[in-house]
């Protein structure tokens, strides 16, 4: 790994706020002398070589795109990205290449990455046969063959640090990037159990009724999540229990704990004027409000302490998990967040704080949790996030996108759950739950429905079976997380990560490696079967233990295809 400094980097960058940042320099073979750097009116610019047949992955949680060669991506926080522009809940300026390297660009700006550009003066003219295309797909495919550069633009900046990482395969490169941030996160076994988030308008008696029903019907749920209704004010937040809906919240917590449940609370960082911490924290807030609430600058220790101290009181009552919502702060789809021209006491502007808020929020809550272990949820994350035990989720709900997220999130040091919400059919519920139980967090997010999603589809037995299958996977997941922490190897990753030399894996975005030895091939909602590809090696069906030939084949099943690699 090698750090290269161009110009004068900005002060507010992710590495500055990464407590576990661990840079160890090693020599690299990457052609550093071929990198072009210049500053113009638009900011810092880098031009790097892009080689023929080189494939590019990463850039954070990308639900709409997998292989980025020939694409432009912007590292911009957006709660609901609808196309493959790079917008994301978790944009990360780190990409990996099938040539065995990765590059992390240390910026909190909305940097633009062109993974295929052509600088006119640097091109070599080739004598190639002229082609006339009669359709747009062929037209742009033909024109794309001349792309030979990666161009990166960082707005406003006068310089930047980049980190070049090399390895035997993509998994090796990604692991080193995760170790740069301090290694992967440690999680408790209970955090890997299924979590059921209850209807937001439920009161204390409703929560207990559902909790008892799960026990009586042998529905294996380990964590109960309470949504915005637990607070007196939720948009923005008071962080105070509602006496109207929860007249004895301490009694509720005790009853849930006695039944064996862990408890997770929803919140977001925007602080309502009625909150007990408002008067103290508002002096450390940005100059724009969100939902009438203060946006605290959590990069400032004093602000972080005020926020964490209050959260610590809530945690001391028996809370061990949180859903940190709305820190994706998109102002591109619903117009509710702070603008990019916002100013914060630390000196960050709104653009930088959008990219940093999720990370700083996670850090603050971990300070509040102290020695209390957790595996929680977060709406946004960014660069150097591997060490935080928080799992991303999304308001978008396309099942194929969710499966793609399972394959792609491992490129970038982030965790992802394809949560299950209310579904339109029995098949959709079961297909979504099948993919969900093979993710890092098994999340049933039923926040806007006052019944269980299986109640209308007569499939309680099938749901019970799948949730029990989840419990059998927990020891495997726990071991994978231990490896994530010590070696940086993500517990879930795309096939191309381990099989980088196998070109057949380069565009497989609907299968993934689970805990090193399984390949999972979810079947999307509405489908009865799918094509599966198994790389070279010995494989068996995970459930039947029957041998399966490597290569490409078709499978039809109501269940989820899973294959286990057998060592010689």
N, C-alpha and C positions, 0 to 999 in steps of 0.2 A: 504494500500500500504506500502510495506516495502523495503528499500534499504539494500542490503547486499554487503559488500566489500570483495573481495577475492584478496589476494596479493597486488601488487602495480599497480593500474590502470594507463593507459597511459594518457598523457597530452591532446592529441588532440582527443576528443570524442564529439559526438553530443550534449550532455547536456551542455558542455562548451560554445557552440555557439548558444544555444537556449535562446533568450532574454526573453521569457515568461516562462521559466522553473519554475515550481511551485510544488515542492515536499512537500507533507504533510504526515507524517508518521502515519500509522494505524497498529494495530496488524493484523496478518494474521494467518490462520490455516494451511497453506502450510507446509509440513514436511521439514523444512529447514535443520534439522540434517541429512536428507538422501541425501543431495547434496554433491557430492565428488568433490574436487578441487585439481588439481596438475599442476605444470609447468614442461614441458620437452623441448627438443630441438625444438619442433615444435611450442611452445608457451603455452598459457593458455588453460586449459582443464577443463570442467565441465561435470559431469555425474549426471543426474536427473532421478527420477522415471518416468516411462511411464506405466500407468495402463491399464488393459484389457478393451477393448472397448472404450478407450479414443481417441477422434478425435482431430486433430490439424489443425489450420487455421492461415492465416496471412502471414507474411514475405514479405510484400510490394505488389507491383503490379505483380501478378502472372497470366499471360495469359494462361499458358499451364497446370496448375495444381490447384486444389481447396483444397481438403482434403490431408494434407501432411503426415498422418500417414504412416509409412513404407518407407518414402522417405528421401533422402539426398538433402539438399538445401544449396547453397553457396550464401552469400550476396555479389554478385559481380555485378558491373554496366556493362550492356551490352545492346547496342542499338537494337540488333536484336536477342534475344534468340529464338532458334528454338526447344527447348525441355524443359522438366520440371526439370531443374537443379537448379533452384533458381535464375539464372541470370535474371536481370530485369532492366528496366529504373529506377525503384524506389525500390531498395532492402531495406527492413526495418527489423532489427534484433528484431522483436517483434512478438510473437505468442500467440494465445489464445487456450484454451482447453475446451471441453464440460464438464469437471469437474468443471468449474466455476472459472478458474484462467487464468491469462496471465503473461508472463514474457518478460520484455524488457531488452536486453543486450546492455549496453552503450558502443558501439565500432564503430569505423569507418573503421575497418579492414574487409577483405573478409572472414568473419567468416563462418565456416561450421557447419551446424546443421543436425544431424542424428536423425530423429524422429522415432526411432526404431533401437536399437542396443542391443547386449547381452554381458555383461561382464561375462566371463566363471566362474570365482570364486564366483560370486554373484547369480548364477542361482540355482533354486531349481529343482531337477530332478522330472519330473512327469511321472507316469506310464500311458502312453497313447498308444492307439492302433497304431501300425505302419501302415502307408499309403504309397502306391506306386502310384505315379502320372504318367499318360501317356501323359501329355501335360504340356507345360511350365507355363501356367497360374495357373493350379492346383498345380504344383510343388512348385512354389514360394509362393503361398498363404498358403500352408501347412506349409512351413518352417517359414513363417512370424509370426506364432502364438506365438512363444516364445519370441518375442521382448518385453523387459521390461525396457529399458533405453532411455532417450534422451541424446545424447552426443554432446557437443558443443566444438569446437576448434577455438581459436582466434590466428591467426598467430602472432608471434613475441612478443606479449604482455606478461607481467609478472604478470598481474592481471586484474581484471575487476569489475565494479559495475553492479549488476543486480537489477531490480525492480520487485517485485512480487505484482500483483494486483488481487483482488478477487471480485466477484460480483454474483448477483442472476442469471444472464444469460450473454451471450457473449456481448450483447449491453451494459450492465452495465460495464463490464470490459474494453471494447474498449473506452467508454466514459471517464472513469478515465484516461486511457492512453492519450487520447486527451487533457484532462485538465492538465495533467502533462506537456504538451508542451505549455500551456497557453490558451487552448480552441480552438475551431474551428474558421474559418475565417469569417469575415463580408464581404458581397458582395453587390454591388448596384443592384437595380432591372434591370437596363439596361444591366448589365453584363450577365443576364440570357436570353437575347434575342438572336435569331439566329445570328451567325457570318458567313460571307462569305469571305473566303480568295481568293484573285484574282490571276490570272495567273502571274507568276513571271516576265515575259517579258513585261507586260503591261506598257504603259506610262500613263501620266497624263490624256490625253483625253480618253483613254480606261477605266480607272477607273470611270471617270465621266459618260461615256456612260452606263456602267453597273449599276451604282448607280441610274441614272435616269430611266433606264429600269425597275428596281425593283419597283420603285414608280409607274410608268405608268401601270405596269401589276399587281399591288397589290400583289407583292411577299414580305411578311413581313420579311425583314432583318433589324436588328438593328445595326450591327457592320460591318464595312468594314476592312478587313485585307490586308495589303500590304506585299508582300514577298520580297526576297533578292534584287530585282531590284531597290528598292527605294534608295539604297546606291551606292556610287561610287565604293566601293570594298566590297564584301560580304564574301569571303572565303580566308583570314580572313576579319574582318569587319573594315570599316572606321568610321561608325556612322555619315556619312556626306551624305546629299541628293544629288542625281545625277541630275545635271542641264540638262543633255542630255534627260533623260526620264521625269523629273519633273522640267521644266523650271520655274514654279511658284508654288512651293509646298505650300506656304502659301495661295495662292489663292485656290488651291485644298482643303486644309483643311477647309477653310472658306465655300466653296460651299458644301462640305459634311456635315459640321456642320449645315448649313442652311437647308439642307434637312432632318435633324434629325438623322444623323448617328454618331456613335462613331467610333474612328479610332484606329487600332491596328497595330503595326509595328513588323516585323520579325527582329531578330538579334541573334548573339551568342557572347560569351565572348572573343573569340580569337581576339586580337587587331592588325590590320594591321599597318605596319610601316608608311603608309601615314595618319593614323588617327591623329587628333590634340592632342590626349592624349598619343600617343605612347611614346614619349621621357620621359614624366613624370612617366608613369606607368611601363615601362620596368624594372626599377630598383627594382620593387616589383614582378617581374615575376619569374616563374620557369625556370629551366635551359634547358628545351626543348621547341621548338616552335611547333605550329600546324598551317599548311597552311601558313607558314612564319610569323605567328603572335605570339605575346606575350601571355602567359597564366598568367594573373594577379592573385596573391594570395589575394583573396577577404576576407580572414580572418584577414588581416592587415588593421587597420582603415584608414591609409593613402592611400592605394590602393583603398579601397572602396570609399573614398571621391573623389578621382580623377575621378573614373568611374562614380559615381553617379552625380557629379556636371555637367559633360558633358551631361548625359542623362536628367538631369533636364532642360537643355536648350531646348532639343527636346520636352520634355513634355510641356513646357511652350507655345509652338506653337499650342497646341491643341490636343496632343496625350494623350490617357488615358488607353492604354493597350499595351501589348507586347507579342510576341511569342518568348520565350527564348529557342532557339534550340541548339542542339549539345552538351549540357552540360552532356549528358549521356556518352560522351567521350569513346565509346567502341573502344578498339584496338583488339577485338576478331573476328570481321567479315570483316572489310574493311581496317584495318591497318592505320587509320588516326590520332590517338590521341597520347597524351603524355604517355610514358611508366611508369610502376609502380616504376621503380628506379629513377624517377624524384625527384628533390629536390626543395623545396619551402622555401622562406625566413622565414616563420613562424616555420619551423622545420618539417612540414608535408612532407611525401613522396608521390609519385604518387598514390599509392594504397589508402591512406587515403584521398587524395584530390579528387580522382575520386568519392568516396562516399560522400564527403562533398560539391562538387562544385555546384550541383543544389540548395542546401539549401542556400549556401552563395550568389549565384547569385540572388535568389529570395529576400533575405534580402537587397542586394544592390539596387535592382530596387525599392523595397518598400521605401527605404530611398530617392531615387530620386523622386518617386511619391508623397511623403509627404502626404498632405491631399487629394490628388486626389484619389477617390475610383476606384477600378478595379476588374475585374475578367479576368485574363489573362491565357496564356498557358505556360507550361514549359516541357522540354524534360526529366528532371530527378528530382527526389526528394528523400528524405531519411527519417531517423528517426526524430521524433518530428517535423513534417511538417504541422500539422493540422491548424496552425494559418495563413498559407500563402494562399492568394486568387489566386492560380495558379492551372490549371487543366492539368493533364498529357495526352499525346497523343502518337501515335506510328507509325513507318514506316511499321510495320507488318500490315496485312490487313485481316486475316481470321475472318469471321463474328462470328463464334462460339467462338473464342478466345476473340473477343471484348465484346461479351455478358458475358462471364466468368469474364472479367475484371470489369464489372458493379457489379457483385455479390461479387467479392473478394476484391476490392479496399477498401471497407469500413472497413475491418479488421484492417487497418494499418495507419489510419490518413492521407490518401491521397485522391485526387479527380481524376476522370478519365472520359474521353469522348471517345466513340466509333465513332470517326469522320467519315464523309462521304467523300469519294473522287470519282474519276471517276469510274463508274460501267459498267458492261458488258451487262446489260439488264434492262428493266423497272422494273421487279420484284426485282432485286438486289437493285436498287436504293431505291425503296419504302420500302423494308424490312430493309435496313440499316438506312434509315431516321426514320422509326418507332421506332427503338431502340434508335436512337440518340436523339429524342425529349424528351424521358424519361430519360435523363442523366443530370448531373449537368450543362453541357454546350452543347448547340446545335451548333455543328461546321461542316460547309461545307468547307472542306479544298481543294479547287480546284486550287492549286498553279501551277499545271503542265498541265493545259488544258485551251485553250483560248475561251471556251464556257461554258455555264451552263450545268451541268450533265443531266438535264432533256430535253435538246434541241433535242436530237436524239431519244427520246423514247415517245414523244407525251404524256407526263404526267404532264404538267405544272399545271393542275387543282388539281391533287392529291397531288403534292408537296405543292401548296398553302394551301390546306386544312390541311395538316400535320403541316406546319409552323404556321398556325393560331391556331391549337390545342396547340402548344407549348406555345403561349401567354396565353392561359387559365390556364396553369400549373404554371406560374410564381408566382402568389400570394402564392400558396402552397409551392413552392420551397423557396421563400423568408422567409416564416415562419419557414421552416425546417432549413435554414441556421442560423436564429436567435437562434434556439434551439442548433444547432451545436456549435455556439459561446459560449453560456451561460452554456451548459450542456455537450458538447462534443459528443452528439449523432449524428452519421453521417447521412446525408440526404438520402443516398442510401446505402443499406446493404443487406447481404444475409439472407435468411429465417432462417437459423440456429442461427442467432444473437438474434432474438426475441423469437424463438421457440426452445431453446436449449434442452429442455427435450423431444422434438419430434424427434425420431431417423429417421423418414422419411425425415427430412430436411437435414440430415448430408452430403449428396452428391449431393444436388440440386444446380448446378452451372449455370443454365440457366434461373432462375427466381430471382427476387429481390424485396425488400421492397422499395417503393418510398414514401418519405415524410410521414412516419409513418403508413398511413392507406391504401395505395394501394399495391397490389402485381402485378407486371408486368411480363409477360411471353412472351418475344419476340419470333417470329418465324424466324429461320435462313434462309438465302438466299438459294433458291433451294427447300425449304419445303413448303407444302400447309397447314400443320397443325402440332400439337404437343400434347404431354401429359402435363397436368397441375396438380399440387398438391396444394391444399389449406388446411392449418392447421385448427384445430378445431376452430369453431366460426361461426358467421353469415356473409355471403358474398353476394354481388350483383355484376352483371356486371356493370363496371364503366360507360359505354356508354348508356346501355338500362335501367339500374336500376332493371333489372329482378333478382330475387333471384337465387343463385347458391349454390348447396350443397358442403360442404367441402369434402375433400378426393381427390382421384385421378380420373381424367377423361380425355377424348380426345376432342380436339376442332379443327375444320377445318374452316379457315377464311382467307380472303385476308388482313384483318386488324390485329391489335395487341391485343392480349388478355390482358385485365386489369381488376382487381377485387378490389372492395372497401369493407373494413371491416365495418360492421354496429354494432355500440355499442348497447348493451341492454338498 
